[in-house]
Amino acid sequence: MTRYWTSGYDSSSEPASDKRARVLPELPASTMASPQQIADLSRKIFQRLPQRNIPSGNKVISKQLKGDKVASWFNKPLLLRMGGDDPNFEILNEERLGKLDQMKRRGKTIPKKGAGKRSKK
């Protein structure tokens, strides 16, 4: 069986050769996909998760990962902060110790335990 598609106006008075008809082949039912099969195939192609009316946590799963941003917010590990891989670490440490010696000579170091403002009252 064939289906005919016409342009939308009734042309029954015109001969069949003048009709703007296009023949569409009739496909057997076994080759046509069901709507469920089409939906499954489209989910596979476009990498979409199935839609259900129950809470599933898909919104959380489909969000972009933000672990790198969170990790960059916090300080580096102690070894790196102390200059473990830095070639200039020795120079920087010597400068720090030099400043600390100057502060000690001027009397600007941390007070001894129990010798703060409260003990002077």
C-alpha positions as CSV (number, residue, x, y, z in Angstrom):
1,M,0.0,0.0,0.0
2,T,1.3,3.5,-0.8
3,R,0.4,6.8,0.8
4,Y,0.0,10.0,-1.2
5,W,0.9,13.4,0.0
6,T,-0.7,16.4,-1.8
7,S,-0.1,20.1,-1.5
8,G,-3.3,20.7,0.5
9,Y,-5.9,21.6,-2.1
10,D,-8.4,19.3,-3.6
11,S,-7.4,18.5,-7.1
12,S,-9.8,15.7,-8.0
13,S,-10.8,17.5,-11.2
14,E,-7.2,17.5,-12.5
15,P,-5.7,14.4,-14.1
16,A,-3.5,12.1,-12.0
17,S,-0.3,13.0,-14.0
18,D,-0.7,16.7,-13.1
19,K,-1.2,16.1,-9.4
20,R,1.7,17.1,-7.2
21,A,1.9,13.8,-5.5
22,R,4.8,12.1,-3.8
23,V,4.8,8.5,-3.1
24,L,5.9,7.4,0.4
25,P,6.9,3.8,0.8
26,E,4.9,1.9,3.4
27,L,7.2,0.4,6.0
28,P,6.4,-2.9,7.6
29,A,5.5,-2.7,11.3
30,S,8.5,-4.8,12.3
31,T,11.0,-2.2,11.1
32,M,9.3,0.7,12.8
33,A,10.6,1.6,16.3
34,S,8.3,2.0,19.2
35,P,8.3,5.4,21.1
36,Q,10.0,3.7,24.0
37,Q,12.8,2.4,21.7
38,I,13.2,5.9,20.2
39,A,13.4,7.5,23.7
40,D,16.0,4.9,24.8
41,L,18.1,5.5,21.7
42,S,17.9,9.3,22.1
43,R,19.0,9.0,25.8
44,K,22.0,7.0,24.7
45,I,22.9,9.4,21.9
46,F,22.5,12.6,23.8
47,Q,23.7,11.1,27.2
48,R,20.5,12.0,29.0
49,L,19.2,10.2,32.1
50,P,15.7,8.8,32.1
51,Q,12.9,11.1,33.4
52,R,11.0,9.7,36.3
53,N,8.6,11.4,38.7
54,I,10.6,10.3,41.8
55,P,13.5,12.1,43.5
56,S,16.7,10.5,42.2
57,G,19.6,12.9,42.8
58,N,20.3,13.3,39.1
59,K,20.5,17.0,39.5
60,V,23.4,16.6,41.8
61,I,25.1,14.0,39.7
62,S,24.8,16.0,36.5
63,K,26.3,19.1,37.9
64,Q,29.9,20.0,37.0
65,L,32.5,18.9,39.5
66,K,34.0,21.6,41.7
67,G,36.7,19.8,43.6
68,D,39.6,21.6,42.0
69,K,38.1,25.0,42.9
70,V,37.5,23.9,46.5
71,A,41.0,22.5,46.8
72,S,42.6,25.7,45.4
73,W,40.7,27.7,48.1
74,F,42.5,26.1,51.0
75,N,46.2,26.5,51.9
76,K,48.9,24.3,50.3
77,P,50.2,21.4,52.4
78,L,52.6,22.2,55.1
79,L,55.7,20.8,53.3
80,L,55.0,23.1,50.3
81,R,54.3,26.1,52.6
82,M,57.6,25.5,54.3
83,G,59.4,25.6,51.0
84,G,60.0,21.9,50.4
85,D,60.4,22.2,46.6
86,D,61.3,25.9,46.4
87,P,65.0,26.5,45.4
88,N,65.0,29.9,47.1
89,F,63.8,28.4,50.4
90,E,67.3,28.6,52.0
91,I,67.7,32.2,51.1
92,L,64.2,33.1,52.4
93,N,64.7,31.2,55.6
94,E,68.1,33.0,56.3
95,E,66.4,36.4,55.7
96,R,63.6,35.4,58.2
97,L,66.1,34.3,60.8
98,G,68.1,37.6,60.3
99,K,64.9,39.7,60.9
100,L,64.1,37.6,64.0
101,D,67.6,38.3,65.4
102,Q,67.1,42.1,64.8
103,M,63.8,42.0,66.6
104,K,65.3,40.1,69.6
105,R,68.0,42.8,69.9
106,R,65.4,45.5,69.9
107,G,63.3,43.7,72.5
108,K,60.4,43.1,70.2
109,T,59.9,39.4,70.6
110,I,56.9,37.6,72.1
111,P,56.5,38.0,75.9
112,K,57.1,35.2,78.3
113,K,54.1,33.2,79.5
114,G,52.3,35.2,82.2
115,A,54.1,38.4,81.4
116,G,51.4,40.1,79.3
117,K,49.2,43.2,80.0
118,R,47.1,41.5,82.7
119,S,50.1,40.6,84.9
120,K,51.2,44.3,85.1
121,K,48.0,45.4,86.9
